Amino acid sequence: MIGKVTGRMDYRNADHVLIDTGGVGYIVYCSERTLATMPAAGGMVSLYTEMVVRQDFMQLYGFPTIAEREWHRLLTSVQGVGAKAALAILGTLGVEGTGRAITLGDVGAIKAAPGIGPKIAQRVANELKGKAPAIMALGASGTQAAVVDDDLVIEPVKAKAVAPAPSGSAAAQADALSALVNLGYGTGDAASAVAEASGLDSEADSSGLIRAALRLLAPKG
């Protein structure tokens, strides 16, 4: 199993890149969002990967963070959602947007992804709502970007680029979720409150999200 590919980007296509790891080139399929972060030809890149094997083909999919790879795995567990459809959802919503949409049951946001119809979007929201908190709880370890090993010796290039580090909001959501669960709230209710709070203020840190989520969880009336 190939879990990570690091090397020089040979070329970028509409839905994949070719990464030269020193004589061996890997075709890696990526979301539009991930492709937009790729360096120019000759630049260095590192991606976590997932190999999808079918009877008639074998393809490698790449992700800048472990959390995105885990979301991809979770999305493809839904009947009717293939590897490329899962990439379309992640490319449209991003990791945080995907987590928020699933946690809140936002079918409209999910079906905004190319090729995702209302029935599939509803199925994704229904089947994954209870599973979303597990990935959100990955925290900072899940949002750590794959980086190029400085000791890796490959034919020199003029510039070296890596996938950019993600914002701290995903880690803040995970920290807030963990704190609320530790306070005794159910995982599903806590995840929904954190997702809603994050949607209201995407720049909030973990403390701000906890306060906002507690207000949302407070008994009404």
Backbone torsions as a table, in degrees:
resi	resn	phi	psi	omega
1	MET	NA	132.9	179.6
2	ILE	-96.8	113.0	-175.9
3	GLY	-98.7	-15.9	-178.0
4	LYS	-160.4	140.5	177.9
5	VAL	-126.6	127.5	178.9
6	THR	-129.9	130.8	179.1
7	GLY	174.7	-162.8	-178.2
8	ARG	-93.0	133.3	179.6
9	MET	-77.5	118.4	-179.7
10	ASP	-78.6	-48.0	175.5
11	TYR	-159.3	162.1	178.1
12	ARG	-121.9	132.1	178.6
13	ASN	-112.4	-172.2	-176.6
14	ALA	-65.1	-32.4	-177.1
15	ASP	-132.9	6.8	-179.6
16	HIS	-156.0	167.2	173.5
17	VAL	-126.8	158.3	172.5
18	LEU	-111.2	118.4	-177.6
19	ILE	-108.6	121.6	179.3
20	ASP	-91.0	114.5	-177.7
21	THR	-96.9	19.3	178.8
22	GLY	106.4	53.4	179.7
23	GLY	108.6	-19.9	176.9
24	VAL	-117.8	125.6	-178.7
25	GLY	-104.7	131.4	179.4
26	TYR	-110.3	126.5	172.3
27	ILE	-84.9	120.4	-175.6
28	VAL	-123.4	121.1	178.7
29	TYR	-83.8	137.6	-175.9
30	CYS	-138.1	161.6	175.0
31	SER	-73.6	163.0	177.4
32	GLU	-59.1	-37.9	-179.6
33	ARG	-63.0	-42.5	179.0
34	THR	-70.6	-40.7	178.8
35	LEU	-59.1	-34.2	-179.2
36	ALA	-65.7	-20.9	-179.7
37	THR	-92.0	-5.3	-175.7
38	MET	-70.9	145.1	178.5
39	PRO	-73.8	173.6	175.9
40	ALA	-69.2	164.8	178.5
41	ALA	-53.4	132.7	-177.7
42	GLY	100.0	-16.3	178.6
43	GLY	-79.0	160.6	-179.8
44	MET	-91.5	145.0	-177.7
45	VAL	-147.1	151.4	178.2
46	SER	-138.5	130.1	-178.5
47	LEU	-136.0	138.4	167.5
48	TYR	-72.9	146.2	-173.7
49	THR	-131.5	158.6	175.3
50	GLU	-134.2	124.9	178.7
51	MET	-94.3	126.6	178.3
52	VAL	-108.2	120.6	-177.0
53	VAL	-114.6	125.7	174.5
54	ARG	-121.4	174.1	-176.9
55	GLN	-60.6	-35.9	-174.1
56	ASP	-112.3	2.7	177.1
57	PHE	-161.1	166.0	177.2
58	MET	-140.9	123.3	-176.2
59	GLN	-131.2	150.8	-179.4
60	LEU	-111.5	132.0	-179.5
61	TYR	-115.8	139.0	-174.3
62	GLY	-117.5	147.5	-176.3
63	PHE	-142.4	140.7	-179.4
64	PRO	-72.9	-21.6	-180.0
65	THR	-135.3	160.4	177.3
66	ILE	-65.3	-38.3	-179.5
67	ALA	-59.2	-41.4	179.8
68	GLU	-65.9	-38.4	177.1
69	ARG	-63.0	-40.4	179.8
70	GLU	-67.9	-37.3	175.9
71	TRP	-63.0	-40.3	179.6
72	HIS	-61.7	-44.5	178.0
73	ARG	-60.2	-42.5	-178.1
74	LEU	-67.2	-43.4	-179.6
75	LEU	-62.1	-40.6	-178.4
76	THR	-74.2	-7.0	175.2
77	SER	-77.1	-12.3	179.0
78	VAL	-84.8	130.1	-179.9
79	GLN	-58.7	129.8	179.1
80	GLY	95.6	-7.9	178.8
81	VAL	-106.3	104.3	177.8
82	GLY	-84.3	179.9	-176.9
83	ALA	-61.6	-40.6	-178.1
84	LYS	-75.3	-32.4	175.9
85	ALA	-65.9	-39.7	177.4
86	ALA	-63.5	-39.2	176.3
87	LEU	-62.5	-38.4	180.0
88	ALA	-62.4	-41.2	178.6
89	ILE	-64.6	-47.0	-179.9
90	LEU	-66.2	-36.4	179.5
91	GLY	-67.9	-32.2	-179.5
92	THR	-80.8	-44.2	-172.6
93	LEU	-101.1	-22.9	-172.7
94	GLY	76.5	172.0	-178.6
95	VAL	-63.2	-49.3	-177.0
96	GLU	-67.1	-41.1	179.4
97	GLY	-65.1	-37.5	177.7
98	THR	-64.2	-46.3	178.7
99	GLY	-61.6	-41.8	-179.3
100	ARG	-66.1	-45.7	-177.4
101	ALA	-62.6	-42.9	-178.9
102	ILE	-69.3	-44.4	-178.3
103	THR	-62.4	-38.7	-178.5
104	LEU	-90.1	-2.2	-178.8
105	GLY	66.7	34.6	-177.5
106	ASP	-83.2	84.5	-177.6
107	VAL	-62.7	-36.8	-179.3
108	GLY	-59.5	-40.7	179.7
109	ALA	-67.8	-40.1	-178.0
110	ILE	-67.2	-42.0	-177.3
111	LYS	-76.7	-3.1	174.3
112	ALA	-71.7	-16.7	178.6
113	ALA	-70.7	139.9	-180.0
114	PRO	-56.4	131.0	176.3
115	GLY	83.8	1.2	-179.5
116	ILE	-103.2	111.8	179.8
117	GLY	-85.8	172.3	-177.2
118	PRO	-61.6	-36.7	-179.4
119	LYS	-66.7	-44.0	178.7
120	ILE	-66.2	-41.6	179.7
121	ALA	-61.1	-42.2	178.6
122	GLN	-64.5	-39.6	179.8
123	ARG	-65.3	-41.6	178.1
124	VAL	-60.6	-47.8	-178.7
125	ALA	-63.2	-43.4	-177.1
126	ASN	-69.5	-45.0	-172.8
127	GLU	-78.9	-27.2	-172.2
128	LEU	-104.1	-7.1	-176.7
129	LYS	-55.4	-42.8	-178.9
130	GLY	-76.7	-14.9	-177.8
131	LYS	-98.0	-16.1	-176.8
132	ALA	-59.7	-41.3	-177.6
133	PRO	-57.2	-30.2	-178.8
134	ALA	-63.1	-37.3	179.1
135	ILE	-79.4	-38.2	176.7
136	MET	-59.3	-32.3	-177.5
137	ALA	-77.4	-1.3	175.8
138	LEU	-62.5	-28.2	176.2
139	GLY	65.2	-149.3	-174.2
140	ALA	-62.4	-32.7	-179.3
141	SER	-63.6	-32.3	-179.6
142	GLY	-79.3	-25.7	-177.0
143	THR	-96.1	2.9	177.5
144	GLN	-67.7	124.6	-178.2
145	ALA	-73.0	145.1	172.5
146	ALA	-65.3	137.5	-177.8
147	VAL	-126.5	158.3	178.3
148	VAL	-78.5	132.4	177.3
149	ASP	-69.9	120.0	-178.4
150	ASP	-62.5	-22.7	-179.2
151	ASP	-87.8	-5.1	-178.6
152	LEU	-69.1	125.7	-178.2
153	VAL	-105.0	109.0	175.1
154	ILE	-132.2	159.4	-178.1
155	GLU	-41.9	125.6	-175.4
156	PRO	-56.9	145.5	174.4
157	VAL	-129.9	164.6	-175.8
158	LYS	-70.1	-35.6	-177.6
159	ALA	-134.2	151.4	-179.1
160	LYS	-124.3	127.2	-177.7
161	ALA	-132.4	148.8	177.5
162	VAL	-130.7	163.6	175.5
163	ALA	-60.8	134.7	-176.5
164	PRO	-66.5	149.4	177.1
165	ALA	-67.0	139.5	-178.6
166	PRO	-73.1	163.5	177.3
167	SER	-68.0	164.6	-177.8
168	GLY	-80.2	-2.4	-173.9
169	SER	-65.1	-35.3	178.9
170	ALA	-65.5	-42.9	177.8
171	ALA	-65.0	-38.0	179.1
172	ALA	-63.4	-40.5	177.9
173	GLN	-62.5	-43.0	-179.6
174	ALA	-64.8	-41.1	179.2
175	ASP	-64.9	-41.6	179.9
176	ALA	-65.3	-41.6	178.7
177	LEU	-60.6	-45.9	180.0
178	SER	-60.7	-42.1	-178.8
179	ALA	-63.9	-43.0	-178.5
180	LEU	-66.8	-39.4	177.7
181	VAL	-64.1	-39.8	178.0
182	ASN	-64.8	-25.3	177.7
183	LEU	-80.1	-6.6	176.2
184	GLY	108.0	0.4	178.3
185	TYR	-76.8	148.6	176.9
186	GLY	-64.8	147.7	-176.2
187	THR	-60.2	-43.2	-179.5
188	GLY	-63.8	-46.7	179.7
189	ASP	-63.9	-42.2	-179.1
190	ALA	-63.8	-43.8	-179.4
191	ALA	-63.4	-40.7	178.5
192	SER	-63.4	-42.6	-179.6
193	ALA	-66.1	-42.3	179.1
194	VAL	-64.7	-43.2	179.4
195	ALA	-61.9	-42.3	179.7
196	GLU	-67.0	-41.1	179.0
197	ALA	-63.9	-39.8	178.7
198	SER	-65.8	-36.4	178.0
199	GLY	-65.8	-31.1	178.8
200	LEU	-76.7	-31.2	179.7
201	ASP	-147.0	93.4	-175.1
202	SER	-69.7	-14.0	-178.2
203	GLU	-98.4	0.8	-176.5
204	ALA	-65.7	142.3	175.1
205	ASP	-84.4	-179.0	-175.4
206	SER	-60.7	-39.1	179.5
207	SER	-63.1	-43.5	179.7
208	GLY	-64.7	-38.9	178.6
209	LEU	-66.9	-38.9	179.1
210	ILE	-62.6	-46.4	180.0
211	ARG	-61.5	-45.4	-178.4
212	ALA	-66.1	-40.2	-179.9
213	ALA	-66.4	-38.7	178.7
214	LEU	-62.7	-37.4	177.8
215	ARG	-65.0	-39.7	-179.6
216	LEU	-69.9	-30.6	-178.6
217	LEU	-85.5	-12.4	-178.2
218	ALA	-63.6	142.5	179.2
219	PRO	-57.0	137.4	179.9
220	LYS	-88.5	147.0	176.2
221	GLY	98.1	NA	NA
